[in-house]
Amino acid sequence: MKTFDAYQALATRLPAALRNNRDRVELALLGLQQEAGKVGSLFTAGFATGRFRLTREQVHEVRNRLGDVLWHVALLCQEAGLTMQDVAEHSLAQLEARREQFDPGQR
């Protein structure tokens, strides 16, 4: 897989049980919220000693959870008629505009 488009094409293949629009959207929304919360908890735990550090197991878990986040984003993009590639490119443009806003002398 080399692009978000390729990822989205594979990730949005859903079982027949999720052919209902509401079920697909709710699965993605609730899943995204849950996984983002779990990622937040893992990072919070990384600060438990006062210095940020994740264990090898926590890094593995973060990777798994972020993978699930990507899957849920792919589903939501599909439902909204967007491509992940377009969202990523738009996000980069937004980040560049913010960087210029917060650090105008930086090039």
C-alpha positions, 0 to 999 in steps of 0.5 A: 500500500502506497497511498491513502487511496489504496488504504481507503479502498481496502479498509472500506470493504464492509460485511453485509451486516453494515450495509445500512448507512446509519450503522456504518456511520455509528460504527465509525463515529463511536469507534473513533471516539473510543480509540482516540480515548484509548490513545489519550489514556496511553499517552497520559500513562506515559507521563506517570513518572513525570517524564514522558516515556512509553514502554515497548508494550505501550508503543505497540498498543498505540500503533494498534489503536492508531491503526484503528483510528485510521480505519474509522477515518477511512469509513467516515471519509467514504460516507462523506464522499471524501478521499483520505488523500484529499483530507491529508492534502487539505490538512497539510495546507492547513498546517502550513497556514498555521505555521505561517500564522504562528511563526511568520519569519520561519521558512 
